[in-house]
Amino acid sequence: MSQSEQTDDFDTNLEAAGSFGRAQFILIVLAGYVSAYAGWLGYIPVFATREVDFYCADSFNMTSEKQYVQAAMDRGLFVSLSNNRTPYGDTCTEDCQKYVYKPGVSSVVSQFDLACGADKFLPSLSISAFWTAHLISCFITGALSDRFGRKKVSFTLLLCLTAATSITPFATTIYMYIALQFISGFGTLNSGLDYVNMAENISKSKLSTIGITIQVIYVIGEFLCILFGYILQDSWQLQFVAMAIPAYVYIVMHFILMRESARWLHSQNKTEKAQIILKRIAKINKRDPSAIHLNPEKPPDVCCSDPLLQPEQNENDSDSQLLVLNHDSRNLESTMDHNKQPKPNILDLFRTFHSAVLTLSSAASWFSASLVYYGLTYDVQNIKGNFYVNAILLTLTEIPAWFGCVALDVFGRKRSFITALFVCSITCAILPFTGTVSFYSRWNTNRVTKIVSKY
């Protein structure tokens, strides 16, 4: 059976089982839940590594940390890293031995004394470690999921992610924190695999709408991060504890509700297991399970199965025996050629000029979009105004932006994407010149330009 016939056979049986029913709704809920969690996970570095006001306390001859803090607050001597100003000149001084951090706001900067000195880049390095691991995971987990299945690899990544998130609040050094962020970044691909599992078992006509909906749910995770970041701003450790709780809930949900992708099982010639899952889907969708009949993919028979197509022969007819032998040899060669067909790999994306151009343009698009999106997200603390208000405004822009994707069906993919990329390029180009221009009392062009860029 050819690959196209195999796909058609699976799609036919999926329609018989119900391609958009209660079973698919469960998969959508799981994909949406982990999407929201991924939004929380990707946004929490904004709060965990935020800059905290401080003051060089060498001029105070005190031994108590609380006395340091109170003395500095009484004299109004806290300085802000964001504007790099201090009543006495530069924010960081080489001969300063003791920095006191403003109470009420906590991050790894204050926890590990990283406001100044040679190690002040380490909080930013932790974000780089997270996304470097995410990139590595993209190359590895895709191949692993094709080899061992979507559910197994996704569940393994989920366990690693949950363990790293749970241990992070107990990090004793910044290097331990960076290592745990690396593990967390590697485990975030479980959300992508669960989305693939959902997409492989659902009606293709619904995927566009579902994809936009799940991206909007991703924004909900970012809002949860902002909410708990505000409530628990005096303890970055408790913010990670709050984020770890939903992960344990999802482990239970994943173990009970998630099933292996029937389409993947069928592609691996595990037809019986795929059929069992399709029948399970049919039962949940209140369809007739007996209507499910998957055909296993088998190599062609060595001998011709139709006796009418076989030449007549008798034991004494050497020519007939030679004809049958030649016929069987040709079928054997055909079978061997079928088994020698190379399996698809990543190099197939560059086999032709057209596919290579599509691959490279898609990679460049994702690179530029991710660079702008996360660059603006993690730069929220440098926007003039209230930190939390700015975080909310930047996040709010994503909701109309995702619903704006309906323009793809109206104006086409190419025209819509080029227009959005052009607007983003213009706004990012003028960002360096918008820091001091303001209008009204609560707005400035820097904030507005970054909002438009992220949109």
Number of C-alpha atoms within 10 A of each C-alpha: 13 10 10 9 12 17 15 12 17 25 20 16 22 24 16 20 27 25 23 17 17 16 23 20 14 15 22 22 13 20 26 25 21 27 26 24 27 21 21 21 21 23 22 23 22 21 26 21 22 25 23 23 19 23 24 21 20 14 9 12 9 12 8 9 11 12 14 22 20 15 15 20 14 9 8 11 18 23 22 16 19 14 10 11 14 16 10 8 9 10 19 19 11 7 8 14 9 14 20 22 26 19 16 10 19 23 23 25 22 21 16 14 17 21 23 16 12 8 14 14 13 18 24 15 14 22 20 16 20 23 18 15 19 20 14 12 20 15 11 13 22 16 15 14 16 14 12 14 20 25 20 15 22 23 21 12 24 25 16 19 25 22 18 21 23 20 16 21 17 13 15 11 11 19 14 15 20 22 17 25 25 22 22 27 27 26 27 28 25 27 23 19 23 27 21 14 25 25 21 17 25 22 17 12 10 12 14 12 12 15 17 18 16 21 18 21 22 23 24 22 25 23 20 18 27 23 15 18 24 15 12 19 20 15 19 24 22 16 22 23 16 16 22 21 13 14 21 16 10 18 14 11 13 19 11 9 11 17 16 18 23 25 23 21 20 22 18 16 15 15 21 16 15 22 23 15 19 28 24 17 25 26 16 17 19 14 17 14 20 10 12 20 17 20 17 16 17 9 13 15 12 16 16 14 10 7 9 8 8 13 11 12 14 9 7 8 10 11 11 15 16 12 15 18 13 12 16 16 14 14 17 16 12 16 15 14 10 12 10 9 8 7 6 8 8 9 8 11 16 14 10 9 10 10 13 15 13 13 14 13 12 11 12 12 14 11 12 12 15 12 12 16 16 13 12 19 21 20 13 23 20 17 18 18 14 11 15 16 12 19 21 15 15 21 19 17 16 19 18 11 14 17 14 13 16 15 13 13 10 10 11 11 12 9 13 17 15 11 11 12 15 11 14 19 14 12 19 17 12 14 16 10 10 16 15 10 10 14 8 6 6 10 13 18 18 21 23 17 19 25 20 14 23 21 20
